[in-house]
Amino acid sequence: MLSIKDKIVIDKYPSLQKESDIWATKIKIAARFSEFSKSNDEVPLKRRYLVLVNPASGKGLAAKIAQEQLLPIMAEAEIEHELVTTTHQGHAEEIAKGLKIGEYTGIAVVSGDGLFHEVVNGIMKREDAEQAAKQICLVPIPGGSGNALAASIVYTVLGIHNDPNLLQNMLIIFANGSPTPGTILRWQIESEKETTEERFSFLCGMWGIAADIDFESEKYRSSLGSKRFIAMALQRIVNLRKYDGSLKYMEENTGGVKLIEGPITGVIFTTGTHFNYDSATRTNRALQEFDDKGQPLMTLLVLKSTSKATITKFLLGLSDLKTVANLEKEIPEVQRIKTGFLKMIPKASEKEVYLDIDGERSPYVPTSVSVHPHSISLIGSLPQNTIF
């Protein structure tokens, strides 16, 4: 194990090692100071992770990220692994649903948010969902064009937003971090056949302009990557659509039901993951928010029909983690609501539009969303004495 003096030499003369070796060295040094070590010369107990890779994610770069960056870091941190490349849509959900508890410490997902969504749904649909959600630690490794959960965790743990080194910092959190609870949302989607489909989300839901931008930008994925959202946003602002319907939600603490009538421009709700980093004390908080009774909450942002200038400001605000935390102060037309339950009741549209569950399409039908009483286990906490 290298000493702190060795670390300083390596940092001062990076040409002595490849960049990947430097990151590996930093991780091993940081591990020496982990609160989980029995002494300064021991690293944390061995862990074993199932690594899931989406070969189509990130313009096909996810597999390269896994082989050249993730696996070497795991080897240096003495984390055992088994790697599985997904072969079809829903494959990750099938794997998570059938995984034997205790076989792995957790699942590392090398992809964008889509594959992670599958894993969460696989876990939450198990007969032993509560136990599995607590014992299987989930790790998002950014390998797609949409990596919102990884960005949330890095912001929460390290206080870095719009991180240019998102992958490297997420790898460090993975190697040295410990599990923390993450809020799950339960979706109940109605249908004309009087049946209800159940889905689960870990990050956000959308109705209106933001959902349309997310889905309709897919045609630019291969050519523009993450910049496709900007291109589609400009198109949607120029050609605004009308979203009729209503929104019901339960008031925080009182339990009363409130109604917001349309038309609306956008509804976005999150599990509060972005807003729990204390920059003054560099303290990591759980990735959850609670009411006075200890019940977990989601944060709801609502923008009704308004001017194109305000809509532009709204969309720009959503792209910045610092701004979104105080968006209603910047844009008075925005309502911020904390609630444990909401119901979206969209009216039929002539356009082919959808509700958005973590970036996945959901039918444009009445849909109830509630905070699930059980949490998933996310990597998301570092010992306060960890150094880099």
N, C-alpha and C positions, 0 to 999 in steps of 0.2 A: 504494500500500500504506500502510495506516495505521500510525502509530508507536505505541510503548508508551504514550506520553502520550495519544494519541487513544483507546486502549483504556480507559484509566482514566476518561476523561471519559464514554465511552459506558456503562461499568459504573456510574458514579455517577449518571448521568441517563438511565435506560432509556427515558424517554418520548421521547427524541430519535429513536428508531428503533423499528420493529416488533420483536417478540421474535425473529422469524426472521432479521432483519437482524443482530441482535446475535450470534446463534449463527454466522452466516456470517462476521462480522468476526473472531470469536475463532478460527475455523478458519483463516482466511487468515493471521492473526498467528502462530498456532501453526506453520503450514506454513513460515514464514520461518526457524524454528529447527530444522526437520527435518534429521536427519543425512543426508538424501538430497539436500539443496540444495547446489549448487555454491558459492553465496555467500549472504550474508544477504538479498539482494534477489531471490532466485529461489525459486520453489516447486518441488516435485518434478516429475519428468518427467510428461508427459501420460499419463493412463490412460483406458481405454475399457471400460465395463462394460455387460453385458447386464442389464437390470433386469426381473425377473419379478414380476408382481403377481397374487395370488390375489384376485379381486373379491369372493369370499364370506367372506374372512378378517376376523376382528375385527368381526363384525356389519356387514360391508360397508365398514369404514373403511380397509382397506389401500390402496385406490386413492386415497383422499383424502390419506393419509400420503405416498404416493409423489409425488403432484402438488404438494402444498403444503409439504412439509418435505424429503423426500429430494432431489428434482430441483433445487430452489433451492440446496441445500447443495452438490450436485455441481457446479452451474454456478459457484458462488463458488470452489470448490476446483479448478476447471478440469478436471473429470472428465467426459469425453464419455460418452454413453449411447445405448442403444437400448432402448425399453420394449416389453415384450410382456405382455399380459394373458392368463393361462391360461384355457382354455375347457372343459377336461374333466379328470377324474381321470387321472393319468399323463402329462399334457401336459408338465409340467416335466421329467419323466424322459426323455421323447422328445427334448426340446430339448437337454438336457445330453448325451445319448448321441450326437446328431448334430452337435454344435458343432465348428467347425473350430478347432484349436489355433492360437493366435496372432491370431485375429480379435478377441478380447476379452482384456483383462487378467484379468477374472473375471466372476462372476455375483453380483449383489445380489438377494436374495430377500426381497420384502416380503410377509410372511405370518407364520403361526405356524410351529411346527417341522415340520408335515406336508409342506408344499411343499419345504422344505429337504431332507427325507428323500428325496423324489422326485429332487431334483437330485443328491444324493450317489449314489443307486443308478444314475442315468443315467451318471454319470462312471465309477463302478467296474465297470460292465458293458461298457465300451468295449473294443475290441481293444487300444487304446493306453492302458489305464487308468492305468498307472504314470506315464507322461509327462503325461497330462491332469490327474491328481490333483496333480501337483507344479506345473504351470504355470497352472492355472485357479484363481485365488483366490476363495474363497467368502465371502460376507458376509451374515449374517442381519440383516435390518432388522425389528425387532419390529412386527408388524402383526396379530397374532392374540391369542387368549386364552391360548395357551400359548407362551411365548417363552423356554424354558429355555436354549437355546444362547446367545442374546444375553445373558441374565443371567449365564451362566457366563463369557463373554468380558469383560463389564464388571467382574465380580468379579475375574477373573484380572489384567486390565490396570490397573484403577483401585482395586481393593480395596473396592468398594462392593457391599454385598449388600442385597437387597430395595430396589433402586434406584427411587425415585419418578420419576427422570428417565431411565429406561432408554433410551427412544428417542433423546433428545438426546445422551446419552453414547455410544450406539452409533454415531450419525452422526459424532461427533467422532473416534472411533476409526477409522471407515471413511475419513474424509477425510485423516487424518494418519498412519494406521497402515501396517504392512507385514505381509506374510504370515508365518505361523508354522505348523509342522506340527501336525496334529490327528489323534489316533488313530481308526482305523476298526475296527469289529467286523464279522466275517463270520459270518452265520447259515446253517447248513445244516439245513433243515427236512425231516424225513422224512415219507413218506406211505404209505398202504396199498398203493399201486401200485409200491412199491419204487423210487420215484424221489425225488430230493432237490431241493428248491427252494433257491436261494441268494439271500439278501438281505444288505444292508449297513446298519449303523447308525452314527451319529456321537455319540450322547449316552448312551442307557441302554437297558436291557432290564428287564422286570419279569415276575414270576410270582407269583400269589396276590392278596392283598387290594388292593395298590396298583394292579395291572393292572385289576382289576374296577372300582375307583373311577374310574380314568381313562376306561374305556370306557362304563360305565353312567351317568356324569355327563353324557354327551352330550345326553341329553334335556333338561337344564337349560341348555344352552349359550346359547340365545337369550334366556332370561329372567334368568340369573344371571351369565353371563360366567365369569370365573375363579373366582368364589365357588361355582360348581357343585361343585368338588372337595370343599369343606367339607361341603356338604349331602349329597353321596353318601357321604362318609367316615362321617358320623354314622349313616346307614342301614346301612352295612356293619358297623360296630362293634356296633350293636344286634342285627343278624341275621348273626352270624358264619358263615362257611362253612368247611368242612374241605377242605384241599388235600393230597391224598395223592400220593405219588410219591417220587422220590429225586433227588439232585443229585450229580454227579461233577465233580471239578475237579482240575487239575494243580497240585501244590505249587510255589510260587515257588522257583527256583534248583535244587531237588533233582530235579524232574521226576516225583516219585512221584504216584500217583493216590489221592485221598481220596474217601470216600463219605459223604454226609449223608442219612440216612433220614428220610422224612416221618412224620407229617404236618407241614406247615409253615404259617406264617402269611403270610410274604412273602419273596421273593428279589428283590433289586434289584442291578444291576451297572452301573457307569459306566466311562467311559474316563479318569477322574481329572481331568477338565477343571476341576473346582471347586477343586482343592486345590494350585494352583501359584503363588499370589501371595505374595511375600515383603513383608509390610507394613513390616518394619523398614527395608529398603533401597529399597522401592518398585521392586523389580526384576521385570521380566516374564520368566517362564520359559516354555519351550515347553509347549504344552497336552498333555503326555504324561508318563507315569511309566514307569520302566524297572527291570528286574531287574539283578543284578550282571553279567550278560553283555551288557547293552545291549539286551535284548529288551523291547518295550513291553508294558505290563500293563493289566489292568482291575481295578477295585476291586469286590469282591463283598460285599454285606451280606445276611446270612441271619438271619431271625427264625423260630424254630420255634413250634409251638403253645404259646400262653401266655395270660395273663389279658387281659381287655378293657382294664384300666387300662394295662398295658404296651403293648398294641397302640396305644392312643390316644397314648401318649407317643412311640412309634415313628413314627407318622404325622405328629405335630407336629414331630418332629425332622427329618423329611425335607423339610419346607417351609422350613427355614432353612439357608442355605449354610454358615454358621459352625458350626451345631450338627451338621450331617450329617458334617462332617469328623472329629468325635470322638464319634459316636453310640454306639459300643460302650462308652465310658467312662461315659456317662449311663445306658445300659441294658445291664447285664451279659449279658442274654439274647441280645444281638445279636453275631453273629460277623462280623468283618471279615477278608476274605481277599483277597490279591493273587494274581492268576493270569493266565495267558495262554490258558487253555482251560477250558471247563466244558461239561457236558451236563445239560440238564434232562430228566427222564423222568417227566412227569406221568401219573397214572393217570386213566382215563376218568372223567368227571364227568357227573352227571345234569343239571347246570346248563349253560347255553350260556356257556362261559367261553373265554378266549383267553390266549395269551402276548402280551406287549407289546413291540413293536420301535419305539422312538422315538415312542410314541403310536399306532402303527399295529397293527391286529389281525394276529396270526399264529396258525395252527391249534394246538390244544391237543394236540400230539403231541411225541414225543421230538425234541429240538432241540439241536444242538451250536453253541456260540459260541466263536470264537477271535479273538485280536487279529490283524488283517490286517498283513502285513509292510510294506505301503506306506501312507503317510500322505496325507491330503488337505491342501490348503493353505487355511488359515483366516486371515482378518484377525484379528490378535490381538497386536500389539506396537506400542508407541509409543516414539519416541526419548526417552531419559531427560531430555533438556533441553526437552521440549515443555512449554509453559506455557499456562495458561488464565486 
